[in-house]
Amino acid sequence: MFIRVKGSDPYRYLQVVENHREEGRVVQQVLCTLGRVDDLTASGGTDSLLRSLARFSQRVQVVEGYQQGQIEAQSVRQIGPDLAFGRLWQTTGIRKVLEDSLLGRRFGFPVERAVYLTVLHRLFESGSDRACDRWREDLGIPGSDTLELHHLYRAMRWLGDAKEEVEEALFHHRRDLFSEFSLAFFDTTSLYFEGAGGETLGQYGHSKDYRPDLKQMIVGAVLADDGRPVSCELWPGNQTDAQSLLPVVDRLRRRFGLRRVCWVADRGMISKGTIESLEQRGMEYLLGARMRRQREVNEAVLGRAGRYHEVAENLRVKEVLVEGHRYIVCHNPQEAARDAAEREAIVRSLEDRLKEGAGQLVGNRGYRRFLRTQRGAITIDQSKVEADARYDGKFVVRTNTLLPAQEVALQYKRLLMVEQFFRVAKSLLHTRPIYHQWDATIRGHVFVSFLALVLVDEMKRRLADRGCTLEWNAVKHDLESLSQVQVLQGDQTYLLRTPLRGTAGKVLQAVGVAIPPPVQAA
């Protein structure tokens, strides 16, 4: 039974209609006509009718009573975050992997629930474990009511100790997703500490966060061909990027059984020893080359004449062989024009600043590379300006693969996936600052961010399968607005769901969650 509108303006009528079957087909029968829509609306007849009908619906009375302030809420809890990511926590296999790893352990509290709570907090609020414990009170997470702050600390320490076991089990659980795992994209970043920096992880080193005054650690990430996170690696903060690649290659071959994988890494990873070691291991690679610092690249590769071939919009390539080493020189005309314009602006600024005095210019790296000091006089060195133009819009990749030059260039450019991964880990998930004192707890803290990124990646893929590209901030806001209100009417407790806003409905449908009814008896 339902209400329908019949007719056209201005003669539109409200009718009560019932569906029934006759001879195997659905037939509609008009039970009554209530009147013209405009007359009923003007006189308030529809409102009176709805209020009259509501007397015969207990649930409608509950909703109306709550909205009018006649019924007070016993509790209000956010359910959106758990509805969406609780489902993904299961479908990605993370929950099962954690529960299997915990078999035989007697912690006296639900460790898997504590890890899940921390991951969810990292996604929506971030902050310390203490903040996570307070945030839990406003959230509806089944099985988390008995958790206390010290449970979260213990869960992080266990997760740090069990990181490799969990990571490997999760990889093998999702192995079918990595069936085409032929390329491994690897890069590193640094995370600084506000506290002591653990027992051994926190060390002073080259800070990519521009905080050399604080101890830091190095975090590496490995992504598969399609950008799915595979693993994260952690080292003390005084290691260089060039020292990072080979241990990761060896560990992943041992842990995941990866033999025929081509490694793609940025120019910070390249060194003579690294390349020789990769070739001794029989590993293929696409490694960015340092154009300015490597003599072979600077002189022999960039100085070699040859035609570029257009392979994509704003991307041209040419292949150069030097003493059996294969290099792919890539050129982006758009970037070249931008580099030239920036250099021209720097030179103009230098000319103006030199007139005012040159003392402070030598300390500026952007200026210093174009200056010459002779007999105490500082001038612009035009030869350095002209030499700098050789690098405009270019990057060089060294490889031992047989891939076509255009494929090498395109795959190397996909390293941007790892940069985006770190950008999300640092800004979106607020992995920093880190206050923990123990290495195991620090590893657990960072691994929480990795697990959170696995969930976000899965959610985005499911949305993309439905043709949806949604901003994370919008998704987070709309899921947080979805709450469940518990009210008491007589002897019966009811749960009222707040309306779906914005992207929430699309997200829940994409992850395969049934949307709770607006009103249900508890």
C-alpha positions as CSV (number, residue, x, y, z in Angstrom):
1,M,0.0,0.0,0.0
2,F,1.4,3.4,-0.9
3,I,0.5,7.0,-1.9
4,R,0.8,8.2,-5.5
5,V,0.1,11.4,-7.3
6,K,-2.3,11.2,-10.3
7,G,-2.9,13.8,-13.0
8,S,-1.1,17.0,-14.1
9,D,-0.9,20.6,-12.8
10,P,-3.1,22.1,-11.5
11,Y,-5.3,19.0,-11.2
12,R,-3.0,16.6,-9.3
13,Y,-4.7,14.2,-6.8
14,L,-3.3,12.1,-4.0
15,Q,-4.5,8.5,-4.1
16,V,-4.1,5.5,-1.8
17,V,-3.1,2.6,-3.9
18,E,-2.7,-1.1,-3.2
19,N,-0.9,-3.7,-5.3
20,H,-2.3,-7.2,-5.7
21,R,-1.8,-10.1,-8.1
22,E,-4.3,-11.2,-10.7
23,E,-3.6,-14.2,-12.9
24,G,0.2,-13.9,-12.3
25,R,0.5,-10.2,-12.8
26,V,0.7,-7.2,-10.5
27,V,-2.4,-5.0,-10.6
28,Q,-2.9,-1.6,-8.9
29,Q,-6.2,-0.8,-7.2
30,V,-7.1,2.7,-6.1
31,L,-8.5,2.4,-2.5
32,C,-9.4,6.1,-2.2
33,T,-8.7,9.5,-3.6
34,L,-7.7,12.0,-0.8
35,G,-8.2,15.2,-2.8
36,R,-6.2,17.7,-4.8
37,V,-2.5,18.1,-3.8
38,D,-2.6,21.9,-3.7
39,D,-5.8,22.0,-1.6
40,L,-4.5,19.4,0.9
41,T,-1.1,21.2,1.2
42,A,-2.7,24.6,1.7
43,S,-5.1,23.4,4.4
44,G,-2.6,21.2,6.2
45,G,-4.7,18.2,5.4
46,T,-1.6,16.0,4.6
47,D,0.1,16.9,7.9
48,S,-3.1,16.1,9.9
49,L,-3.5,12.7,8.1
50,L,0.1,11.8,8.8
51,R,-0.2,12.6,12.5
52,S,-3.4,10.6,12.7
53,L,-1.8,7.6,11.0
54,A,1.3,7.9,13.2
55,R,-0.8,7.0,16.3
56,F,-1.0,3.5,14.9
57,S,2.8,3.2,14.4
58,Q,4.9,2.9,17.5
59,R,8.2,3.6,15.6
60,V,6.9,6.7,13.9
61,Q,5.9,8.0,17.3
62,V,9.4,7.3,18.7
63,V,11.0,9.3,15.8
64,E,8.6,12.1,16.1
65,G,8.9,12.2,19.9
66,Y,12.7,12.3,19.7
67,Q,12.7,15.1,17.0
68,Q,10.3,17.2,19.1
69,G,12.4,16.7,22.2
70,Q,9.8,14.7,24.1
71,I,12.1,11.6,24.2
72,E,15.7,12.0,25.4
73,A,18.6,10.2,23.9
74,Q,20.3,7.6,26.3
75,S,23.4,7.5,24.1
76,V,24.6,8.7,20.7
77,R,27.4,6.9,18.9
78,Q,29.0,7.2,15.5
79,I,28.4,4.1,13.4
80,G,29.6,5.2,10.0
81,P,33.4,4.6,10.5
82,D,32.9,1.0,11.7
83,L,30.1,0.2,9.1
84,A,32.5,1.0,6.2
85,F,35.9,0.0,7.5
86,G,34.7,-2.9,9.7
87,R,33.6,-4.6,6.5
88,L,36.9,-3.9,4.8
89,W,38.7,-5.1,7.9
90,Q,37.2,-8.5,7.2
91,T,37.2,-8.6,3.4
92,T,40.9,-7.6,3.2
93,G,41.7,-10.5,5.6
94,I,43.3,-8.3,8.2
95,R,41.0,-9.4,11.0
96,K,41.5,-13.1,10.3
97,V,45.3,-12.7,10.0
98,L,45.5,-11.0,13.4
99,E,43.2,-13.5,15.0
100,D,45.3,-16.4,13.6
101,S,48.5,-14.7,14.9
102,L,47.0,-14.4,18.3
103,L,46.0,-18.0,18.7
104,G,47.5,-19.5,21.9
105,R,48.2,-16.0,23.3
106,R,46.5,-15.1,26.6
107,F,46.4,-11.3,26.8
108,G,43.1,-11.1,28.8
109,F,41.7,-8.5,26.5
110,P,40.7,-8.5,22.8
111,V,44.0,-7.5,21.1
112,E,42.5,-7.6,17.6
113,R,39.8,-5.1,18.6
114,A,42.4,-2.9,20.1
115,V,44.4,-2.8,16.9
116,Y,41.3,-2.2,14.8
117,L,40.3,0.7,17.1
118,T,43.7,2.2,16.7
119,V,43.6,1.8,12.9
120,L,40.2,3.4,12.8
121,H,41.3,6.3,15.0
122,R,44.3,6.8,12.7
123,L,42.0,7.1,9.8
124,F,39.5,9.6,11.3
125,E,41.1,11.5,14.1
126,S,44.7,10.4,14.7
127,G,46.7,11.5,17.7
128,S,48.0,9.6,20.7
129,D,46.8,6.3,22.2
130,R,45.4,8.4,25.0
131,A,43.3,10.4,22.5
132,C,42.2,7.2,20.9
133,D,40.9,5.9,24.2
134,R,38.8,9.0,24.7
135,W,37.6,8.9,21.1
136,R,36.4,5.3,21.6
137,E,33.6,6.4,24.0
138,D,31.8,8.2,21.1
139,L,32.2,5.4,18.6
140,G,30.1,2.2,18.1
141,I,32.7,-0.6,17.7
142,P,31.5,-4.1,18.6
143,G,33.7,-5.8,21.2
144,S,35.6,-2.7,22.2
145,D,33.7,-1.6,25.3
146,T,36.1,-3.4,27.8
147,L,39.3,-1.8,26.3
148,E,41.4,0.5,28.5
149,L,44.3,2.7,27.7
150,H,47.0,0.3,28.9
151,H,45.5,-2.3,26.5
152,L,46.2,-0.1,23.5
153,Y,49.8,0.3,24.6
154,R,50.2,-3.5,25.0
155,A,48.5,-4.1,21.6
156,M,50.9,-1.7,19.9
157,R,53.9,-3.5,21.4
158,W,52.6,-6.9,20.3
159,L,51.9,-5.6,16.8
160,G,55.4,-4.2,16.5
161,D,56.8,-7.6,17.5
162,A,54.5,-9.5,15.2
163,K,54.7,-7.0,12.3
164,E,56.6,-9.4,9.9
165,E,54.4,-12.4,10.7
166,V,51.2,-10.3,10.1
167,E,52.6,-8.7,7.0
168,E,53.6,-12.0,5.4
169,A,50.3,-13.7,6.3
170,L,48.4,-10.8,4.9
171,F,50.4,-10.9,1.7
172,H,49.7,-14.6,1.2
173,H,46.0,-14.2,2.1
174,R,45.7,-11.6,-0.7
175,R,48.1,-13.4,-3.0
176,D,45.6,-13.6,-5.8
177,L,45.5,-9.8,-5.9
178,F,49.2,-9.8,-6.7
179,S,49.1,-12.5,-9.4
180,E,50.7,-10.0,-11.8
181,F,53.4,-8.9,-9.3
182,S,56.2,-8.3,-11.8
183,L,57.2,-4.8,-10.7
184,A,58.1,-3.7,-7.2
185,F,58.0,0.1,-6.6
186,F,60.2,1.2,-3.7
187,D,61.0,4.5,-2.0
188,T,61.8,5.8,1.5
189,T,60.9,8.8,3.7
190,S,61.8,9.9,7.2
191,L,59.7,10.3,10.3
192,Y,60.9,12.3,13.2
193,F,60.4,11.8,16.9
194,E,59.2,14.2,19.6
195,G,60.4,11.9,22.3
196,A,63.6,9.9,22.8
197,G,63.2,7.9,19.6
198,G,63.1,4.4,21.0
199,E,66.0,2.2,21.8
200,T,67.8,2.0,18.4
201,L,65.5,3.4,15.7
202,G,65.7,7.1,16.6
203,Q,69.0,8.5,15.2
204,Y,70.1,11.8,13.7
205,G,70.4,11.8,9.9
206,H,69.4,13.6,6.7
207,S,65.8,14.7,7.4
208,K,63.3,14.9,4.5
209,D,61.0,16.7,6.9
210,Y,63.6,19.5,7.4
211,R,63.9,18.7,11.1
212,P,67.6,17.9,11.5
213,D,67.3,18.9,15.2
214,L,65.2,15.8,16.0
215,K,66.0,12.1,15.9
216,Q,64.3,10.2,13.1
217,M,63.7,6.8,11.6
218,I,63.6,5.8,7.9
219,V,60.4,4.2,6.5
220,G,60.4,2.3,3.2
221,A,57.3,1.2,1.3
222,V,57.0,-1.5,-1.4
223,L,54.0,-1.3,-3.8
224,A,53.0,-3.8,-6.4
225,D,52.3,-3.1,-10.1
226,D,48.8,-1.7,-9.5
227,G,49.8,0.4,-6.5
228,R,48.6,-2.0,-3.8
229,P,50.7,-1.8,-0.6
230,V,52.8,-4.9,0.0
231,S,55.1,-4.1,2.9
232,C,56.7,-1.3,4.9
233,E,60.3,-1.4,6.2
234,L,61.8,0.5,9.1
235,W,65.5,1.4,9.8
236,P,67.4,3.7,12.1
237,G,67.4,7.3,11.0
238,N,71.1,7.5,10.1
239,Q,70.9,5.1,7.2
240,T,71.1,6.5,3.6
241,D,68.7,5.6,0.9
242,A,71.4,3.7,-1.0
243,Q,71.8,1.4,2.0
244,S,68.1,0.6,2.0
245,L,67.3,-1.1,-1.3
246,L,69.4,-4.3,-1.1
247,P,68.2,-5.4,2.4
248,V,64.6,-4.9,1.2
249,V,65.3,-6.9,-1.9
250,D,66.8,-9.8,0.1
251,R,64.0,-9.7,2.8
252,L,61.2,-9.7,0.3
253,R,62.7,-12.6,-1.7
254,R,63.0,-14.5,1.5
255,R,59.7,-13.6,3.1
256,F,57.4,-13.5,0.1
257,G,59.2,-15.8,-2.3
258,L,59.5,-13.1,-5.0
259,R,62.1,-14.1,-7.6
260,R,61.2,-12.6,-11.0
261,V,60.4,-9.0,-9.9
262,C,61.8,-5.9,-11.5
263,W,62.7,-3.2,-8.9
264,V,61.8,0.4,-9.6
265,A,63.4,3.0,-7.3
266,D,64.4,6.6,-7.3
267,R,67.8,8.1,-8.0
268,G,68.6,8.2,-4.3
269,M,68.9,4.3,-4.4
270,I,71.5,4.2,-7.2
271,S,75.2,3.5,-6.5
272,K,77.8,1.3,-8.2
273,G,77.7,-1.2,-5.4
274,T,73.9,-1.4,-5.4
275,I,73.7,-2.1,-9.1
276,E,76.5,-4.7,-9.0
277,S,74.7,-6.5,-6.1
278,L,71.4,-6.5,-7.9
279,E,72.9,-8.0,-11.0
280,Q,74.8,-10.6,-8.9
281,R,71.4,-11.6,-7.5
282,G,69.9,-11.8,-11.0
283,M,67.4,-9.0,-10.3
284,E,66.1,-6.7,-12.9
285,Y,65.9,-3.0,-12.1
286,L,64.8,0.5,-13.2
287,L,66.8,3.0,-11.2
288,G,66.8,6.7,-11.5
289,A,70.3,8.1,-12.2
290,R,71.8,11.2,-10.7
291,M,72.3,13.5,-13.7
292,R,74.5,16.1,-12.0
293,R,76.6,13.9,-9.7
294,Q,77.3,10.8,-11.8
295,R,80.2,11.5,-14.2
296,E,79.1,8.8,-16.7
297,V,75.6,10.2,-16.8
298,N,76.6,13.8,-16.8
299,E,79.2,13.5,-19.6
300,A,78.6,10.4,-21.6
301,V,74.8,10.0,-21.4
302,L,73.6,13.6,-21.6
303,G,76.3,14.5,-24.0
304,R,75.4,11.8,-26.5
305,A,73.5,13.1,-29.6
306,G,70.4,11.3,-30.8
307,R,66.7,11.7,-31.7
308,Y,64.0,11.7,-29.1
309,H,60.9,9.6,-29.8
310,E,57.5,10.8,-28.6
311,V,55.9,8.2,-26.4
312,A,53.2,10.1,-24.5
313,E,51.9,13.6,-24.0
314,N,54.8,15.7,-22.8
315,L,57.2,12.7,-22.8
316,R,60.0,11.9,-25.2
317,V,62.7,9.3,-24.8
318,K,65.9,8.2,-26.4
319,E,68.2,5.2,-25.5
320,V,71.9,5.5,-24.8
321,L,74.4,2.7,-24.3
322,V,77.7,3.5,-22.4
323,E,80.1,0.6,-21.9
324,G,77.3,-1.9,-21.9
325,H,75.2,0.1,-19.5
326,R,71.7,0.9,-20.8
327,Y,70.3,4.4,-20.1
328,I,66.9,5.9,-21.0
329,V,67.0,9.7,-21.3
330,C,63.5,11.1,-20.8
331,H,62.4,14.7,-21.7
332,N,59.3,16.6,-20.8
333,P,59.0,19.8,-22.9
334,Q,56.5,21.3,-20.5
335,E,58.7,20.7,-17.5
336,A,61.7,22.0,-19.6
337,A,59.9,25.3,-20.2
338,R,59.0,25.6,-16.5
339,D,62.6,24.9,-15.4
340,A,63.9,27.5,-17.9
341,A,61.4,30.1,-16.6
342,E,62.4,29.4,-12.9
343,R,66.1,29.7,-13.7
344,E,65.5,33.0,-15.6
345,A,63.6,34.3,-12.5
346,I,66.4,33.3,-10.2
347,V,69.0,35.0,-12.5
348,R,67.0,38.3,-12.6
349,S,66.6,38.2,-8.8
350,L,70.3,37.6,-8.5
351,E,71.1,40.7,-10.6
352,D,68.9,42.8,-8.4
353,R,70.3,41.4,-5.2
354,L,74.0,41.8,-6.3
355,K,73.4,45.5,-6.6
356,E,72.4,45.6,-2.9
357,G,75.3,43.5,-1.7
358,A,76.3,39.8,-2.2
359,G,77.1,38.7,1.3
360,Q,74.0,36.7,2.0
361,L,73.7,35.2,-1.5
362,V,76.5,32.7,-1.1
363,G,74.6,30.9,1.7
364,N,71.5,30.4,-0.5
365,R,71.7,27.1,-2.4
366,G,69.3,28.3,-5.1
367,Y,71.5,31.3,-5.8
368,R,75.0,29.8,-5.1
369,R,74.9,27.4,-8.0
370,F,75.0,30.4,-10.5
371,L,77.6,32.5,-8.7
372,R,81.4,32.8,-9.2
373,T,83.8,34.2,-6.6
374,Q,87.0,35.7,-8.0
375,R,89.4,38.0,-6.1
376,G,86.7,38.7,-3.5
377,A,84.1,39.7,-6.1
378,I,80.9,37.8,-6.5
379,T,79.4,37.7,-10.0
380,I,76.9,35.6,-12.0
381,D,78.7,32.8,-13.9
382,Q,77.0,32.6,-17.3
383,S,78.7,29.3,-18.0
384,K,77.0,27.8,-15.0
385,V,73.7,29.2,-16.2
386,E,74.1,27.7,-19.6
387,A,75.3,24.3,-18.2
388,D,72.2,24.2,-16.0
389,A,70.0,24.3,-19.1
390,R,71.2,20.8,-20.1
391,Y,69.0,19.3,-17.4
392,D,65.8,21.2,-18.2
393,G,62.8,18.8,-18.2
394,K,65.0,15.7,-18.1
395,F,65.4,12.6,-16.1
396,V,67.6,9.5,-16.7
397,V,66.8,5.9,-15.9
398,R,69.4,3.1,-15.8
399,T,68.0,-0.4,-16.4
400,N,69.2,-4.0,-17.2
401,T,65.8,-5.0,-18.6
402,L,64.8,-5.7,-22.2
403,L,61.7,-3.5,-21.8
404,P,61.2,-1.0,-24.6
405,A,62.5,2.5,-23.8
406,Q,59.0,4.0,-23.7
407,E,57.9,1.3,-21.2
408,V,60.9,2.0,-19.0
409,A,60.0,5.7,-18.9
410,L,56.3,5.2,-18.2
411,Q,57.0,2.7,-15.4
412,Y,59.5,4.8,-13.7
413,K,57.1,7.8,-13.7
414,R,54.7,5.6,-11.8
415,L,57.0,5.9,-8.8
416,L,54.7,8.8,-8.0
417,M,52.4,6.1,-6.5
418,V,54.9,5.7,-3.7
419,E,55.3,9.4,-3.2
420,Q,51.5,9.7,-2.9
421,F,51.5,6.7,-0.4
422,F,53.9,8.6,1.8
423,R,52.0,11.8,1.4
424,V,48.9,10.1,2.7
425,A,50.8,8.4,5.5
426,K,52.3,11.7,6.7
427,S,49.5,14.2,6.2
428,L,46.2,12.3,6.0
429,L,47.0,9.7,8.7
430,H,49.2,11.9,10.8
431,T,51.7,9.2,11.6
432,R,53.8,11.9,13.2
433,P,54.7,12.9,15.9
434,I,55.9,9.7,17.5
435,Y,56.3,9.7,21.3
436,H,56.7,6.0,22.1
437,Q,59.9,4.9,23.9
438,W,60.3,1.3,22.8
439,D,61.3,0.1,19.3
440,A,58.5,-2.6,19.2
441,T,55.8,0.0,20.1
442,I,57.2,2.4,17.5
443,R,57.0,-0.3,14.8
444,G,53.4,-1.1,15.9
445,H,52.6,2.7,15.7
446,V,53.9,2.9,12.1
447,F,52.4,-0.4,11.0
448,V,49.0,0.8,12.1
449,S,49.3,3.5,9.4
450,F,50.2,0.8,6.9
451,L,47.1,-1.2,7.7
452,A,45.0,2.0,7.5
453,L,46.4,2.6,4.1
454,V,45.5,-0.9,3.0
455,L,41.9,-0.2,4.0
456,V,41.8,3.2,2.2
457,D,43.3,1.7,-0.9
458,E,40.7,-1.1,-0.9
459,M,37.9,1.4,-0.4
460,K,39.1,3.6,-3.3
461,R,39.3,0.6,-5.6
462,R,35.8,-0.4,-4.8
463,L,34.5,3.1,-5.4
464,A,36.4,3.2,-8.7
465,D,34.8,0.0,-9.8
466,R,31.5,1.8,-9.5
467,G,32.8,4.8,-11.4
468,C,33.1,7.0,-8.2
469,T,36.1,9.2,-7.4
470,L,35.4,10.7,-4.0
471,E,37.6,13.1,-1.9
472,W,38.8,11.4,1.3
473,N,37.9,14.4,3.4
474,A,34.3,14.3,2.1
475,V,34.1,10.5,2.8
476,K,35.4,11.0,6.3
477,H,33.1,13.8,7.1
478,D,30.0,12.0,5.8
479,L,30.8,8.7,7.6
480,E,31.4,10.5,10.9
481,S,28.0,12.2,10.6
482,L,26.2,8.8,10.5
483,S,25.2,8.0,14.1
484,Q,22.9,5.8,16.0
485,V,20.8,7.2,18.8
486,Q,19.5,5.0,21.6
487,V,16.1,6.0,23.1
488,L,13.7,4.5,25.6
489,Q,9.9,4.5,24.9
490,G,8.0,2.8,27.7
491,D,9.7,-0.5,28.3
492,Q,11.1,-0.8,24.8
493,T,14.6,0.5,23.7
494,Y,14.9,1.8,20.1
495,L,17.9,2.6,17.9
496,L,17.4,5.6,15.6
497,R,19.7,6.1,12.6
498,T,20.6,9.6,11.5
499,P,20.0,10.4,7.8
500,L,22.7,9.5,5.3
501,R,24.6,12.5,4.1
502,G,26.6,13.2,1.0
503,T,28.9,10.3,0.0
504,A,28.0,7.9,2.9
505,G,25.4,5.9,1.0
506,K,27.8,5.4,-2.0
507,V,30.6,4.3,0.3
508,L,28.5,1.8,2.2
509,Q,27.1,0.3,-1.0
510,A,30.6,0.1,-2.5
511,V,32.0,-1.8,0.4
512,G,29.0,-4.1,0.6
513,V,27.3,-3.0,3.8
514,A,23.6,-3.1,4.4
515,I,22.4,0.3,5.6
516,P,20.7,0.0,9.0
517,P,17.0,0.9,9.0
518,P,16.0,4.3,10.3
519,V,14.3,2.8,13.4
520,Q,14.8,-0.6,14.9
521,A,14.0,-2.2,18.3
522,A,17.1,-2.9,20.3
